[in-house]
Amino acid sequence: MQTVISKSVAETEAAGEWIGRRAETGQVIGLSGDLGAGKTALVRGLARGLGCTSRVHSPTFALLNEYAGGRCRLFHLDLYRLQSPDEIREAGLEEYLTRPDGVSVVEWIERWTDSVTAGSGAGRPVWQVRLQWVEETVREITHDIPGT
């Protein structure tokens, strides 16, 4: 696991852009961290790293936002309102967590314990990213992404 200290939203977005440049179709990226820890800011940067120019919003109420226009589609999921893998399956989100036709980035990945323990169905392990508050504008970003 590697750790990066972000001292601003721009630095959190830059960390996400770095991740996005490494991601390929079929990759699932799991995000965990408290509310307001910077998960959506990281996804904004990740979208840039994939070449997406769309404006990224938190999908908390929609559960899923899809962005095109980059080198592959980006699926941004937020599992905060779902409590179990069964609820995730019932919501029709399982394919995005096992075999995405693009890159899936999943806020609150811990709600989908199957993918964390088993890896993605496409044969790739789920990349794990944890964001933690350190101070008002400082975040600790810990990840297991190859190529560091």
ChimeraX attribute file (.defattr): number of C-alpha atoms within 10 A of each C-alpha:
attribute: neighborCount
match mode: 1-to-1
recipient: residues
	/A:1	10
	/A:2	11
	/A:3	13
	/A:4	14
	/A:5	16
	/A:6	21
	/A:7	15
	/A:8	14
	/A:9	16
	/A:10	14
	/A:11	18
	/A:12	28
	/A:13	24
	/A:14	21
	/A:15	21
	/A:16	24
	/A:17	22
	/A:18	17
	/A:19	25
	/A:20	25
	/A:21	16
	/A:22	14
	/A:23	22
	/A:24	16
	/A:25	16
	/A:26	22
	/A:27	28
	/A:28	31
	/A:29	25
	/A:30	23
	/A:31	24
	/A:32	21
	/A:33	18
	/A:34	12
	/A:35	12
	/A:36	11
	/A:37	22
	/A:38	27
	/A:39	27
	/A:40	22
	/A:41	21
	/A:42	27
	/A:43	28
	/A:44	26
	/A:45	26
	/A:46	28
	/A:47	31
	/A:48	22
	/A:49	23
	/A:50	25
	/A:51	19
	/A:52	21
	/A:53	14
	/A:54	14
	/A:55	9
	/A:56	19
	/A:57	12
	/A:58	18
	/A:59	17
	/A:60	15
	/A:61	11
	/A:62	9
	/A:63	19
	/A:64	18
	/A:65	16
	/A:66	15
	/A:67	18
	/A:68	16
	/A:69	13
	/A:70	15
	/A:71	14
	/A:72	19
	/A:73	21
	/A:74	27
	/A:75	22
	/A:76	26
	/A:77	25
	/A:78	24
	/A:79	23
	/A:80	17
	/A:81	13
	/A:82	16
	/A:83	12
	/A:84	15
	/A:85	18
	/A:86	13
	/A:87	16
	/A:88	18
	/A:89	13
	/A:90	11
	/A:91	11
	/A:92	10
	/A:93	17
	/A:94	17
	/A:95	13
	/A:96	23
	/A:97	30
	/A:98	22
	/A:99	19
	/A:100	21
	/A:101	17
	/A:102	21
	/A:103	27
	/A:104	28
	/A:105	31
	/A:106	28
	/A:107	26
	/A:108	21
	/A:109	25
	/A:110	19
	/A:111	22
	/A:112	22
	/A:113	12
	/A:114	15
	/A:115	20
	/A:116	19
	/A:117	10
	/A:118	13
	/A:119	18
	/A:120	23
	/A:121	18
	/A:122	16
	/A:123	12
	/A:124	14
	/A:125	17
	/A:126	26
	/A:127	20
	/A:128	19
	/A:129	26
	/A:130	21
	/A:131	25
	/A:132	19
	/A:133	17
	/A:134	13
	/A:135	9
	/A:136	9
	/A:137	12
	/A:138	18
	/A:139	22
	/A:140	19
	/A:141	23
	/A:142	17
	/A:143	20
	/A:144	14
	/A:145	17
	/A:146	11
	/A:147	6
	/A:148	8
